[in-house]
Amino acid sequence: MKIKKGDNIIVIAGKDRGKSGKVVRAFPAKDAVIIEGVNLKKKHQRPTRRNQKGQIIDVTMPIHVSNVQLVDPKGGKPTRIGFSIEGGKKVRIAKKSGSIL
């Protein structure tokens, strides 16, 4: 999986298409990522204490990696990710501008 925690992402497919945010958590085994403020679901929460009320909260759910793309640091548009060797290290590069991520 080429997307990591902390990357700036834009959603390219699904109900949240066009939204962008930062990756909070990545699940490489499932090929999914959690992005802050994207793919929100309502969850009914039971009261945990005697004097507390039940409530409905928004929970951020994972979204498949194929539905997101990295935001190019130079242009601000979606870009694919490539790899190159710079100074003996393997680094990620943006395909659109060629800048190192």
N, C-alpha and C positions, 0 to 999 in steps of 0.2 A: 504494500500500500504506500503510495507516494505522498499522502497527506498526513501531517503530524499535528500534535497539540500545539496551539498558539498560532497556527496559520490563519490568514484572512481568506475567507471563502465566500463565493457567491453561488446561490442555488440556481441550477439551470433547468430543472424539471420538477414537476409536482405542484402541489397547491401553494407552496411558498416560493414559487419561481420569481427571481429578481431580488429576493432578500439576501442580505449579506451579514456576516458576523464572524466571530472568532471561534475556532475549534476549542471546545472545553475538554473533550475526551475523545479518544480514538479507540475503536475496537477492531484491530487487524484480523482477528479470527472470523469476525462476522462481516468484514468489509463495510463498516458503518462508522459514522462520526456523530457526535453531539455538538451542535452549534448553538451558541447563546441566542435566545429569542426566536429560534426557527423551529418549526414542527412542534408546536405546543399542543398538548392534550389536557383536557379537564379531568381531574382526579378527585373523587369524593373521599374525603378523609374523615374517619370516625373520631369522636371525641376520645382523647387519651386519658384525661383526668375527669374528676367528678364535676367540676365547675366550668369545664371548657365546652364550647359548642362545636358541633361538626361543621365542616366548611368544604368548599370546592376550591382547589388550588390548580394552578397551571404548572404542568410538568413538561420539561423539554425531553422529547423522545429522539432516538437515533434516526439518522437518515442515511440511505445507502450512498457509498462513495461515488457511484456512477452518476448520481444526480447533482453533484457539486463540482466546481472547478476553483482552482486557486486564483486569487486576484493578482494581476501583474503589478509589481511595485512601481513601475514607471508609468504605465498607461492607465491603470485602474480598471482594466477590462479582464474578463476571464481568459485564462491561458492554461495550456497543458504544461506538464512538468517533464523535464529531461534531466539527464545526469551527465557530468563531465568530470575529468580529473584535473584538479588545479593544485599545484604544489604537492603532489603525492597523496592528496585526499580526494575522495569522491564527494562532489557537491551537487546540490539540486539547482537547476537553472530554469528560468521561465522561457518557454519556447518562443513566445511572441517577441520579447525584447532581448533575450539572451542574458538578462541580469541574474546574478547569483541570489538565491533565496536564503 
